[in-house]
Amino acid sequence: MIWLLLGALLFGGGALLDLTRPQARVQTILREVDGVVADPGRRESARGTAERMAAEAETTREAIESFVIRIRELDAVENPDETAYMAAVDAVSDAIDASERRLLEGRMQLRAAVTAAEWSELMELVRPADG
Amino acid sequence: MLLEVNFMRSNTARPGVRAAFLLLIVACATAPRRDEQVAARAGVLRAAATHVAPDPEQRAELLGAIDAMESALQRGLIAGDRLNRDFAEASSDPGAELADLQAIAEGLAANRRASLRDMMTARLALRRGMTPAQWRAFADQLPAFDGDLR
């Protein structure tokens, strides 16, 4: 259930553009940016930003993975300490929060690097079908 | 939750297995009806708890903890969906200010943290309501998601 909760809150949310499914959506931008952004200079800037965002999205995945391992360690203890579990929850939450803030900053940088039309096109590409 | 207990029982978490596990998180989370998925999984937990706790009083305690887990998750999903829609609407404006988007993102983060804490509290209550032998039997009642983790 923990994993379902994390997964749903992090990767679900069909309407959200780039916070709840950062890996998939940043990868979409990376894949499409060359075809969308016409100017070579802006394209290079946008691609660089998207690559940094992709690396940042990966830290979210790593934070969850570390959390999974930590909970497994705590589960192996005979008398589990609630404080330790909550510390693990706070640690993964802090890591994800920080990563999301950096992703949001990256999003703004990406927005600044492209034209309004290019931005609209990119957003359409990352918008889920149900969004 | 099926994944949780089986992964928990693994003594080793090889990178490939962990990667597969995380992929399953994504696969689960992208199911079209997450509320139904959550309800179905809670049902499996309830069946397992019922199996390992023949005493009615203990069983009621365990089922209450599972109810609390499910409620925490459903509340988090409902609030998260609302915030997601708010973010999508704000984000669609090309002139959206970072501060405005950050405010919504902070709401999402607070919701995620609160939901996770609530669910962890309920999960601990579930575990503490069982003996170690029952906890192991409870885990055994849940189907493996990956034979390598057995």
Boltz contact constraints between the chains, C-beta under 6 A:
constraints:
  - contact:
      token1: [A, 1]
      token2: [B, 1]
      max_distance: 6.0
  - contact:
      token1: [A, 1]
      token2: [B, 69]
      max_distance: 6.0
  - contact:
      token1: [A, 2]
      token2: [B, 4]
      max_distance: 6.0
  - contact:
      token1: [A, 3]
      token2: [B, 3]
      max_distance: 6.0
  - contact:
      token1: [A, 3]
      token2: [B, 4]
      max_distance: 6.0
  - contact:
      token1: [A, 3]
      token2: [B, 25]
      max_distance: 6.0
  - contact:
      token1: [A, 4]
      token2: [B, 28]
      max_distance: 6.0
  - contact:
      token1: [A, 5]
      token2: [B, 73]
      max_distance: 6.0
  - contact:
      token1: [A, 5]
      token2: [B, 119]
      max_distance: 6.0
  - contact:
      token1: [A, 7]
      token2: [B, 25]
      max_distance: 6.0
  - contact:
      token1: [A, 7]
      token2: [B, 28]
      max_distance: 6.0
  - contact:
      token1: [A, 7]
      token2: [B, 29]
      max_distance: 6.0
  - contact:
      token1: [A, 8]
      token2: [B, 29]
      max_distance: 6.0
  - contact:
      token1: [A, 8]
      token2: [B, 34]
      max_distance: 6.0
  - contact:
      token1: [A, 8]
      token2: [B, 77]
      max_distance: 6.0
  - contact:
      token1: [A, 9]
      token2: [B, 76]
      max_distance: 6.0
  - contact:
      token1: [A, 9]
      token2: [B, 80]
      max_distance: 6.0
  - contact:
      token1: [A, 9]
      token2: [B, 112]
      max_distance: 6.0
  - contact:
      token1: [A, 11]
      token2: [B, 26]
      max_distance: 6.0
  - contact:
      token1: [A, 11]
      token2: [B, 29]
      max_distance: 6.0
  - contact:
      token1: [A, 12]
      token2: [B, 29]
      max_distance: 6.0
  - contact:
      token1: [A, 12]
      token2: [B, 34]
      max_distance: 6.0
  - contact:
      token1: [A, 13]
      token2: [B, 80]
      max_distance: 6.0
  - contact:
      token1: [A, 13]
      token2: [B, 84]
      max_distance: 6.0
  - contact:
      token1: [A, 15]
      token2: [B, 84]
      max_distance: 6.0
  - contact:
      token1: [A, 15]
      token2: [B, 85]
      max_distance: 6.0
  - contact:
      token1: [A, 15]
      token2: [B, 88]
      max_distance: 6.0
  - contact:
      token1: [A, 16]
      token2: [B, 84]
      max_distance: 6.0
  - contact:
      token1: [A, 16]
      token2: [B, 87]
      max_distance: 6.0
  - contact:
      token1: [A, 16]
      token2: [B, 88]
      max_distance: 6.0
  - contact:
      token1: [A, 17]
      token2: [B, 88]
      max_distance: 6.0
  - contact:
      token1: [A, 17]
      token2: [B, 91]
      max_distance: 6.0
  - contact:
      token1: [A, 19]
      token2: [B, 105]
      max_distance: 6.0
  - contact:
      token1: [A, 65]
      token2: [B, 18]
      max_distance: 6.0
  - contact:
      token1: [A, 72]
      token2: [B, 8]
      max_distance: 6.0
  - contact:
      token1: [A, 75]
      token2: [B, 8]
      max_distance: 6.0
  - contact:
      token1: [A, 82]
      token2: [B, 124]
      max_distance: 6.0
  - contact:
      token1: [A, 85]
      token2: [B, 120]
      max_distance: 6.0
  - contact:
      token1: [A, 89]
      token2: [B, 116]
      max_distance: 6.0
  - contact:
      token1: [A, 89]
      token2: [B, 117]
      max_distance: 6.0
  - contact:
      token1: [A, 89]
      token2: [B, 120]
      max_distance: 6.0
  - contact:
      token1: [A, 93]
      token2: [B, 113]
      max_distance: 6.0
  - contact:
      token1: [A, 97]
      token2: [B, 109]
      max_distance: 6.0
  - contact:
      token1: [A, 100]
      token2: [B, 105]
      max_distance: 6.0
  - contact:
      token1: [A, 104]
      token2: [B, 101]
      max_distance: 6.0
  - contact:
      token1: [A, 104]
      token2: [B, 105]
      max_distance: 6.0
  - contact:
      token1: [A, 108]
      token2: [B, 98]
      max_distance: 6.0
  - contact:
      token1: [A, 116]
      token2: [B, 94]
      max_distance: 6.0
  - contact:
      token1: [A, 119]
      token2: [B, 94]
      max_distance: 6.0
